[in-house]
Amino acid sequence: MSSSSIVSSAIASSSSPLFSSSSFIPSSIFSSSPSPSSFVPTFSAPFDGAALSLFQNAFLWALIVGFLLAFVLGFGMGANDVANAFGTSVGSKVLTLRNAFILATIMETLGAVLVGYNVTDAMRKEVVNIDLYMDHPNQFLLGQLAILGGGSVWLLTATLLRLPVSTTHSIVGAILGFTLVMNGVDGISWRKIIEIAFSWVLSPALSGFVSASLYLVVDFAVLRRRNPVKCGLRALPVFYFFCIAFNTFAIVYNGSKLLGLSKMSLFAALGISIGFGFAAALIFHFILRPRILSWIYSSEDGRSNGRKNSKRHFTFSTPISENKTPKTLSSGKSLTSLSNLATDYQPKISVFTASKIGTEMPISISNFQLPTDIYAKNKITTNGVKKHAPNDRHQPFKPTPRGFFSWFFPRKDRREDPQTLRMFSTIQVSHSLLLCPNSISPLVALLSVWHNGSVEQSEQTPIWLLLFGVSAICAGLWLLGHRVIETVGQKLSHVNSCSGFTIEFGAAVTALLASKFGLPISTTHCLVGSVVAVGSIKSGEGINWRIFASIATSWLVTLPVSAAVSAAFMFIMKTFLL
């Protein structure tokens, strides 16, 4: 049987679903494609049965190339978008790189079923005027190839350069490029383009504000308290409640049609989300809390036991008031072991001077075992040790503008309690569930046009097509995802488990709420904005502004570069194929 008759029989039954696996592609997609002469004629809609069959035969090659390019686009998305979504979790050492890849694979697969079952053509309808292609579906079909090509080239280029960029903006830029070639500026919704440009500032600013505000709440409630572990155990049930409630709401509200969640009302979704949130808080308090405590302290005991047999001797030369006798400080006093300080957090110190008004007398220190820090007391100052000890969490308030800011924001030289950070490693958020629809959106449009000869799409996207996109995303994540993860999670700013939680949660909340209100928000921009905002105010090293400048530059060129590549592809196809 010829390929023409195979294609005709595959689409003969108009009663079958658009993308039914029994009547679509498998029997014909791998048959020989027609020669270039077969797609020289100009096709005009609407098609009758014979014309539709001729149209499908003429552009079968485009369908095959479209699947290949869609896989490349998904590959680039996995290596970039999904990777940066897990960057802070890996950078904070909450997840190993391998575990992050496994978790991302599971979450993306679940997302295809729970969230992304109904992929629409909203993006292309908002950016271009589809009515211009109603009578020329062949132009629109080739345009989808240009979109896939333009988005793929830029995403892979940015990934190889270790730059986190927006997949959505890459696709929009590619749509812009093919439209300019086919219909000029008249076919573009410039209002939408302006909104996207505005989102370059709105996304990171809004997400950064949310994440920084959340970090300050955690700082006042937990990190700067005298007993941060105790305060953290009180606060974590609240954080678990909001985390689980938020994730549940993201899944059930306007959720999967496959699971019947798309018709759920707002109040029902809120009720279910609150119920799951309360359940999570109760599970943490009664079941997880004692286990987390045991895990934290057993780990700390192991670290301490490793230091027990290390005997340290330090000689101090100190001026001390006359008629005073030399004193020997022993284990357990406020001036304690330098071993932990020297090896973990400060430059190595062997001898330094403690001074108080008077004459110099030697002080010897030995056998220190407590993993605490040197604390300057009684007006004693020490060379090489800062005025405030790193574990001094008290920040006094002074009724002056400078005093207010020094009290309100965390002190940069403060060292966070390691037990508290381990506790926060049990709660992390990721927002990578909604990426699969973007990766296959141009392919869905191409598929729809090829199947029925119309640029309109009203059918649901089948689950197998979503899983195809997931497989491409996961392949890109596993093979190249480490490059962007390193930039977001390590090079841009130092991220610990506490700041990682506030960064991820703030970015996820911002992206979800913005999408519900129709704001043009990029999840990549949200995440980077949160990293910069939290890194700027938290204790520690701050932001690598050189890396941020490179990232910001890549954001600015995403739209024009992807548009230029897409326009080049479309110009070639228009010249030789239309």
C-alpha positions in Angstrom: 0.0 0.0 0.0 1.3 3.4 -0.9 2.0 6.1 1.7 -0.8 8.2 0.2 -3.4 5.5 0.8 -2.1 4.8 4.3 -2.4 8.5 5.2 -5.9 8.7 3.6 -7.1 5.6 5.6 -5.7 7.1 8.8 -7.8 10.2 8.6 -10.8 8.8 6.8 -13.1 8.4 9.8 -14.2 11.9 10.9 -15.8 10.4 14.0 -12.5 9.4 15.6 -10.8 11.8 18.1 -8.2 14.2 16.7 -5.2 12.5 18.3 -6.5 9.0 18.8 -3.6 6.6 19.0 -5.5 4.1 16.9 -5.9 6.3 13.9 -3.0 8.8 14.1 0.6 8.6 13.0 1.9 5.2 13.9 1.0 3.5 10.6 2.2 6.4 8.4 4.7 8.6 10.2 7.7 6.5 9.2 6.7 6.0 5.6 8.7 7.7 2.9 8.0 11.4 2.7 7.1 13.0 -0.6 9.5 14.7 -2.9 9.8 18.5 -2.7 7.7 18.9 -5.8 4.7 17.6 -4.0 4.5 20.6 -1.6 5.1 23.3 -4.2 1.3 23.8 -4.9 -0.4 26.4 -2.8 -3.0 25.0 -0.4 -6.1 27.0 0.6 -8.6 26.0 3.2 -11.2 24.7 3.6 -10.2 21.2 2.4 -12.4 18.4 1.2 -11.4 14.8 1.7 -9.1 14.5 -1.3 -7.5 17.9 -0.7 -6.9 17.1 3.0 -5.2 13.8 2.0 -3.0 15.7 -0.5 -2.1 18.3 2.1 -1.1 15.6 4.6 1.1 13.8 2.1 2.7 17.1 1.1 3.6 18.0 4.7 4.3 14.6 6.2 8.0 15.5 6.2 7.2 18.6 8.3 5.4 16.5 10.9 8.4 14.2 11.2 10.9 17.1 11.5 8.5 18.7 14.0 8.7 15.8 16.3 12.5 15.8 16.2 12.6 19.6 16.8 10.1 19.3 19.6 12.3 16.7 21.3 15.3 19.1 21.0 13.2 22.0 22.4 12.1 19.8 25.4 15.7 18.7 25.8 16.8 22.3 26.1 14.0 23.1 28.4 15.0 20.3 30.8 18.6 21.4 30.7 17.6 25.0 31.5 14.2 25.6 33.0 13.8 22.4 35.1 17.5 22.6 36.1 17.2 26.1 37.5 14.0 25.1 39.4 16.1 22.6 41.4 19.3 24.8 41.5 18.8 26.1 45.0 17.9 22.7 46.4 21.2 21.3 45.1 23.1 24.4 46.0 21.9 24.3 49.6 23.0 20.6 49.8 19.4 19.5 50.5 19.5 17.3 47.4 22.4 15.7 45.7 22.5 16.2 42.0 21.4 12.6 41.3 18.5 12.8 43.7 17.4 16.1 42.2 17.4 14.5 38.7 15.3 11.6 40.0 12.9 13.9 41.8 12.5 16.2 38.8 11.8 13.2 36.6 9.0 12.0 38.9 7.5 15.5 39.4 7.5 16.3 35.6 5.8 13.0 34.9 3.2 13.6 37.6 2.8 17.1 36.3 1.9 15.9 32.8 -1.0 14.0 34.4 -2.1 16.3 37.2 -1.6 19.7 35.7 -0.8 19.8 32.0 -3.3 17.5 30.4 -5.1 20.3 28.5 -2.6 22.2 26.4 -4.2 25.1 24.7 -3.1 27.4 21.9 -3.5 30.5 24.1 0.2 31.6 23.7 0.1 31.8 19.9 -3.3 33.4 19.8 -2.2 36.2 22.2 1.0 37.0 20.3 -0.1 36.7 16.6 -3.3 37.2 14.7 -4.3 33.7 13.7 -7.1 35.0 11.4 -4.4 35.9 8.9 -3.6 32.2 8.4 -7.2 30.8 8.2 -7.0 30.4 4.5 -3.3 29.4 4.4 -2.8 26.6 7.0 0.4 25.5 5.2 2.1 28.8 6.2 1.0 28.4 9.8 2.2 24.7 9.8 5.7 25.7 8.6 5.7 28.5 11.1 5.5 26.0 13.9 8.7 24.4 12.6 10.4 27.8 12.7 9.2 28.3 16.3 10.6 24.9 17.3 13.9 25.6 15.6 14.3 29.1 17.0 13.4 28.2 20.5 15.7 25.1 20.5 18.8 26.9 19.2 18.6 29.6 21.8 17.8 27.3 24.7 20.7 25.0 23.9 23.1 27.9 23.4 22.1 29.5 26.8 22.5 26.1 28.5 26.0 25.6 27.1 26.8 29.1 28.4 25.3 28.1 31.8 22.8 30.9 31.6 19.2 30.4 33.0 16.8 31.9 30.5 13.0 31.9 30.0 11.6 29.1 27.8 8.3 31.0 27.5 10.1 34.1 26.2 12.2 32.0 23.9 9.0 30.6 22.3 7.4 34.0 22.1 10.5 35.4 20.4 10.4 32.5 17.9 6.7 33.2 17.2 7.5 36.8 16.6 10.3 35.9 14.1 8.2 33.7 11.9 5.3 36.2 11.9 7.5 39.1 10.9 8.6 37.1 7.8 5.1 36.0 6.8 3.0 39.1 7.6 5.2 41.8 8.8 4.3 44.0 11.8 0.6 43.8 11.1 0.4 40.2 12.3 1.8 40.9 15.8 0.0 41.9 19.0 2.5 44.5 20.2 0.6 45.0 23.4 1.5 41.5 24.4 5.1 42.0 23.4 5.3 45.1 25.7 3.8 43.1 28.5 6.5 40.5 28.1 9.2 43.2 28.1 7.6 44.6 31.3 7.8 41.2 32.9 11.6 41.3 32.7 11.4 43.7 35.6 8.1 42.6 37.2 9.0 38.9 37.5 12.3 39.2 39.5 11.1 42.2 41.5 7.8 40.7 42.7 9.3 37.3 43.4 12.3 38.8 45.1 10.0 40.9 47.4 8.0 37.8 48.4 11.0 35.7 49.1 12.9 38.4 51.0 9.8 39.1 53.1 9.5 35.4 53.9 13.2 35.2 54.8 12.8 38.1 57.2 9.9 36.3 58.8 12.0 33.2 59.3 14.9 35.2 60.5 12.9 37.0 63.2 10.9 33.9 64.2 13.8 31.4 64.2 17.3 32.2 63.0 18.1 35.1 65.4 16.6 33.6 68.4 18.7 32.4 71.3 17.5 28.9 70.8 16.8 28.6 67.1 16.2 24.9 67.0 13.4 25.1 69.6 11.9 28.1 67.8 12.3 26.3 64.4 10.4 23.2 65.7 7.5 25.5 66.7 7.5 27.3 63.3 8.0 24.3 61.0 4.4 23.0 61.3 3.2 26.4 60.1 5.6 26.3 57.1 4.5 22.7 56.4 0.9 23.8 56.4 1.4 26.6 53.8 3.7 24.5 51.7 1.4 21.5 51.4 -1.7 23.7 51.1 -0.1 25.7 48.3 1.0 22.6 46.3 -2.4 21.0 46.7 -4.2 24.1 45.5 -1.8 24.3 42.4 -2.8 20.8 41.5 -6.6 20.7 42.2 -7.7 24.2 41.0 -8.2 24.3 37.3 -6.4 20.9 37.3 -6.3 17.9 35.1 -9.3 17.1 33.0 -8.1 13.5 33.0 -8.8 13.3 36.7 -11.9 15.5 36.6 -10.3 18.4 38.5 -10.9 21.1 35.9 -14.5 21.6 37.0 -13.7 22.0 40.7 -14.9 25.3 42.2 -12.6 27.7 44.0 -14.1 27.1 47.4 -13.8 23.4 47.0 -10.2 23.7 46.0 -9.4 25.9 49.0 -11.2 23.5 51.3 -9.2 20.5 50.1 -6.0 22.5 50.2 -6.5 23.7 53.7 -7.4 20.1 54.8 -4.2 18.7 53.3 -2.2 21.6 54.9 -3.6 20.8 58.4 -2.9 17.1 57.9 0.7 17.9 57.0 1.2 20.1 60.1 -0.2 17.4 62.4 1.9 14.7 60.8 5.0 16.9 61.3 4.2 17.7 65.0 3.3 14.2 66.1 5.4 11.9 63.8 8.2 13.8 62.1 9.2 16.1 64.9 10.8 13.5 67.2 12.6 11.9 64.3 14.0 15.2 63.0 15.2 16.0 66.5 17.0 12.6 66.8 18.5 13.1 63.3 19.8 16.6 64.1 21.4 15.8 67.4 22.8 12.4 66.4 24.5 14.1 63.4 25.9 16.8 65.7 27.1 14.2 68.2 28.9 12.4 65.5 30.7 15.6 64.5 31.6 16.3 68.1 33.0 12.8 68.7 35.3 13.2 65.8 36.9 16.1 67.7 37.0 14.7 71.2 40.5 13.3 71.0 42.1 16.3 69.4 44.1 18.2 72.0 44.8 21.8 71.2 47.3 24.2 72.8 47.1 27.9 72.2 49.4 30.6 73.7 48.0 34.0 74.3 49.9 37.1 75.3 47.6 39.5 77.2 48.1 42.7 79.1 46.3 42.4 82.4 46.0 44.7 85.3 48.8 44.8 87.9 48.6 42.7 91.0 46.6 40.1 89.1 47.7 36.5 88.9 47.8 34.6 85.6 44.7 32.5 84.9 44.3 29.2 83.0 41.1 28.8 81.1 39.8 25.2 80.8 37.1 23.4 78.7 33.6 24.7 79.2 34.5 28.4 79.7 33.3 31.1 77.5 36.6 31.2 75.6 36.4 27.8 73.9 37.8 25.5 71.2 39.4 27.2 68.1 39.4 23.9 66.2 35.8 24.2 64.9 36.3 27.9 64.2 39.5 27.4 62.3 38.5 24.5 60.2 34.9 25.3 59.4 34.2 29.0 59.3 37.3 31.3 59.7 40.9 31.4 58.5 43.2 29.1 60.4 44.4 30.7 63.7 47.2 29.4 65.9 48.2 32.4 68.0 46.6 35.7 68.6 46.5 38.4 71.3 43.8 39.2 73.8 44.3 42.6 75.4 43.0 44.4 78.5 44.5 47.5 80.1 47.6 46.4 82.1 50.7 44.3 81.7 51.1 41.1 79.6 50.7 37.7 81.2 50.6 34.3 79.4 47.3 32.3 79.2 47.3 28.7 78.1 44.3 26.8 76.7 44.0 23.1 76.1 41.6 20.2 75.6 38.7 22.2 74.2 35.9 20.0 72.9 32.8 22.2 72.6 32.0 23.2 69.0 31.3 26.8 70.0 32.9 30.1 69.1 35.1 32.6 70.8 33.1 35.3 72.5 34.6 38.5 73.6 33.5 39.4 77.1 34.4 42.0 79.8 35.8 44.5 77.3 38.3 42.0 76.0 39.2 42.5 72.4 41.0 39.9 70.3 43.1 40.3 67.2 41.5 38.4 64.3 38.2 37.8 66.0 35.3 40.2 65.3 33.6 42.3 68.0 30.4 40.1 67.7 30.9 36.4 67.9 29.4 34.6 64.9 26.9 32.8 67.1 25.8 36.0 68.9 22.3 36.4 67.5 21.2 39.4 69.5 20.8 42.5 67.4 19.9 45.5 69.6 17.4 48.1 68.4 18.4 51.8 68.3 15.9 54.6 67.5 17.8 55.9 64.6 17.5 55.2 60.8 20.9 53.4 60.8 20.1 51.6 64.0 16.7 50.4 62.6 18.3 49.0 59.5 21.1 47.3 61.5 18.4 45.7 63.7 15.9 44.8 60.9 18.3 43.0 58.5 20.4 40.0 59.5 24.0 40.8 60.4 26.4 39.8 57.6 29.0 38.2 59.9 26.5 36.0 61.7 27.0 32.3 61.4 23.7 30.3 61.2 23.2 27.5 63.6 24.0 24.2 61.6 21.4 22.2 63.5 18.7 24.7 62.4 19.8 24.6 58.8 19.6 20.8 58.9 16.1 21.1 60.2 15.1 23.3 57.3 16.5 20.8 54.9 13.4 18.7 55.5 11.1 21.3 53.8 11.7 22.5 50.2 9.5 23.6 47.4 9.9 23.3 43.6 7.7 24.8 40.8 8.7 22.7 37.8 5.3 21.0 37.2 4.0 23.4 34.5 6.9 23.2 32.0 5.8 20.3 29.8 3.0 22.1 28.1 5.4 24.8 26.9 7.7 22.3 25.4 5.1 20.7 23.1 2.8 23.6 22.5 4.2 24.3 19.0 4.1 20.6 18.2 0.4 20.4 19.3 -0.4 23.3 16.9 1.5 21.6 14.1 -0.2 18.3 14.7 -3.6 19.9 14.7 -3.1 21.7 11.4 -1.6 18.6 9.8 -4.5 16.5 10.9 -7.5 18.6 10.0 -6.1 21.3 7.8 -7.2 24.1 10.1 -5.3 26.5 12.4 -8.0 26.2 15.1 -7.4 23.8 17.9 -10.3 22.7 20.2 -9.3 19.2 21.1 -7.6 18.0 24.3 -3.9 17.0 24.1 -3.5 13.2 24.6 -1.4 12.0 27.5 1.0 10.2 25.3 2.0 13.4 23.6 2.6 15.0 27.1 4.8 12.0 28.1 6.8 12.5 24.9 7.5 16.0 26.0 8.4 14.8 29.5 10.9 12.3 28.1 12.7 15.1 26.2 12.7 17.3 29.3 14.2 14.6 31.5 16.8 13.7 28.9 18.0 17.3 28.8 18.0 17.5 32.6 20.1 14.4 33.1 22.6 15.2 30.4 23.1 19.0 30.7 21.1 20.2 33.7 24.2 20.4 36.0 25.4 23.4 34.1 22.5 25.8 35.0 22.1 24.2 38.4 25.7 25.2 39.2 25.0 28.8 38.2 21.8 29.3 40.1 22.6 27.2 43.2 26.3 28.0 43.7 27.8 30.7 41.6 25.2 33.4 41.9 24.9 33.3 45.7 25.6 31.0 48.5 22.4 29.2 49.3 21.7 27.2 52.5 18.7 25.1 53.3 16.8 28.0 55.0 17.3 30.6 52.3 16.7 27.9 49.7 13.3 27.2 51.2 12.3 30.9 51.1 13.6 31.3 47.6 11.7 28.4 46.1 8.5 29.0 48.0 8.5 32.8 47.2 9.2 32.1 43.5 6.5 29.3 43.3 3.8 31.4 45.0 4.6 34.4 42.8 4.5 32.4 39.5 1.2 30.7 40.4 -0.6 33.8 41.6 0.6 35.8 38.6 -0.6 33.2 36.2 -4.0 33.2 37.9 -4.3 37.0 37.5 -3.0 36.9 33.9 0.3 38.7 34.6 3.2 37.8 32.2 5.5 36.2 34.6 8.6 34.0 33.9 9.3 31.3 36.4 13.0 31.6 35.6 13.1 35.3 36.2 11.1 34.7 39.5 13.7 32.2 40.8 16.7 34.3 39.9 15.0 37.4 41.4 14.4 35.5 44.6 18.0 34.3 44.8 19.3 37.9 44.4 16.9 39.4 46.9 17.4 36.8 49.6 21.2 36.7 49.0 21.4 40.5 49.4 19.9 40.6 52.8 20.9 37.3 54.5 24.0 36.8 56.4 27.0 35.6 54.4 28.8 36.5 51.2 26.0 38.2 49.2 25.7 38.2 45.4 28.1 37.6 42.6 27.1 40.6 40.6 29.3 39.6 37.6 27.3 36.4 37.2 24.0 38.3 37.7 25.0 40.8 35.0 25.6 37.9 32.6 22.2 36.4 33.4 20.4 39.8 33.0 22.1 40.3 29.6 20.9 36.8 28.5 17.3 37.8 29.5 17.5 41.0 27.3 18.7 39.1 24.2 16.4 36.1 24.6 13.5 37.6 22.6 15.5 39.1 19.7 17.9 36.2 19.3 15.2 33.5 19.2 13.2 35.8 16.9 16.1 36.2 14.6 16.8 32.4 14.4 13.1 31.7 13.8 12.9 34.3 11.1 15.9 32.8 9.4 14.3 29.4 9.3 11.0 30.8 8.1 12.7 32.8 5.4 14.4 29.7 4.0 11.2 27.7 4.0 9.2 30.6 2.5 11.8 30.9 -0.3 12.0 27.3 -1.2 8.8 25.6 0.0 5.9 28.1 -0.4 
